[in-house]
Amino acid sequence: MTSKQHQPERDQRHTRRRLPSECASTPCREMEQPACAARPDLPVMAEIFDALARTMIDNDFSKQRRLVVFKDGCRYGKFGKTKAYELIAQERIKAYKLGGKTMIDLDSVDQFHASLPKVESRAS
């Protein structure tokens, strides 16, 4: 079934990209409209790129969650799965379900570690 004789051949006329000058005069057969009308509006694309650039300049990546699978979250947090489930139940770390997988938010693990009390040494 993987031989070339069972695969349909592509029509060579549709593999060549049309130039902008050809778009106004030559309609696309698949869409019954000019080929240039099927392309996204360039000003909209420019706005999207500007928004992405502003996001990168502002370093607005703090709003994105760093989610990892449960096992990797436990490894990152240096605790076992029983302790992880306890911390999730106490709402000290955040976890989310993605399908059947439990995902742990690494930022919440960092906050949990930062909230731990400092060990006081006993001076003699």
C-alpha positions in Angstrom: 0.0 0.0 0.0 3.0 2.3 0.4 4.1 2.1 -3.2 3.9 5.1 -5.5 1.4 3.5 -7.9 -1.4 3.8 -5.2 -0.7 7.5 -4.5 -2.5 10.0 -6.6 -0.3 12.2 -8.8 -0.5 16.0 -8.1 -1.4 18.3 -10.9 1.6 20.4 -11.8 -0.5 23.4 -12.6 -1.4 23.9 -9.0 2.0 23.6 -7.5 3.3 26.9 -8.9 2.6 29.9 -6.8 0.9 32.8 -8.5 2.5 36.2 -8.7 0.4 39.2 -7.4 0.1 40.4 -11.0 -1.6 37.1 -12.0 -4.0 37.2 -9.1 -6.3 39.9 -10.4 -6.7 38.3 -13.8 -6.6 34.5 -13.2 -9.2 32.9 -10.9 -8.3 29.9 -8.7 -10.2 26.8 -9.9 -10.6 25.5 -6.4 -12.2 28.5 -4.8 -13.9 30.2 -7.8 -12.3 33.5 -6.7 -9.1 35.3 -7.3 -6.1 33.7 -5.6 -5.1 36.9 -3.9 -8.5 37.0 -2.1 -7.6 33.7 -0.4 -4.5 35.3 1.2 -4.9 37.0 4.6 -5.1 40.7 4.7 -1.6 42.2 5.1 -2.6 44.9 7.5 -4.0 42.3 9.9 -0.8 40.3 9.7 1.2 43.5 10.4 -0.9 44.1 13.6 -0.3 40.5 14.7 3.5 40.9 14.2 3.5 44.3 16.0 1.6 42.7 19.0 4.1 39.9 19.1 7.0 42.3 19.0 5.6 44.4 21.8 5.1 41.2 23.9 8.7 40.2 23.3 10.0 43.7 24.1 7.9 44.0 27.3 9.0 40.5 28.5 5.4 39.7 29.1 6.1 36.0 29.4 5.3 36.0 33.1 1.6 35.4 32.3 2.4 32.1 30.6 2.2 29.1 32.7 5.2 26.7 33.0 3.3 23.4 33.0 5.0 20.0 33.2 3.7 16.5 33.6 3.3 15.3 37.1 6.4 13.2 37.3 8.6 16.0 36.1 6.9 18.4 38.5 7.8 16.1 41.4 11.4 15.9 40.3 11.6 19.7 39.9 10.1 20.2 43.4 12.3 17.6 45.0 9.3 15.8 46.5 7.5 12.5 45.9 4.0 11.9 44.5 2.4 11.5 47.9 3.7 14.9 49.0 2.7 16.5 45.7 -0.9 15.3 46.1 -0.9 16.7 49.7 0.4 20.0 48.5 -2.2 20.1 45.7 -5.0 19.3 48.2 -3.7 22.1 50.5 -3.6 24.4 47.4 0.0 25.2 48.1 1.0 24.2 44.5 -1.3 24.4 41.5 -2.1 21.5 39.2 -4.3 21.2 36.1 -5.7 18.3 34.2 -4.9 18.0 30.5 -6.9 15.0 29.3 -5.9 12.2 31.6 -2.6 13.8 32.7 -2.0 15.9 35.7 0.1 19.0 34.9 2.0 20.9 37.7 2.6 24.6 37.5 6.4 25.2 38.1 5.8 28.8 39.2 3.6 27.5 42.1 6.4 25.1 43.1 8.8 28.0 43.1 6.4 30.0 45.3 6.0 27.0 47.6 9.8 26.7 48.0 10.1 30.5 48.7 7.4 30.2 51.4 9.3 27.5 53.4 10.7 28.7 56.7 14.4 29.2 57.1 16.3 26.8 59.4 17.7 28.6 62.4 21.0 27.2 63.6 21.6 26.9 67.3 24.8 28.7 68.3 26.4 27.3 71.4 
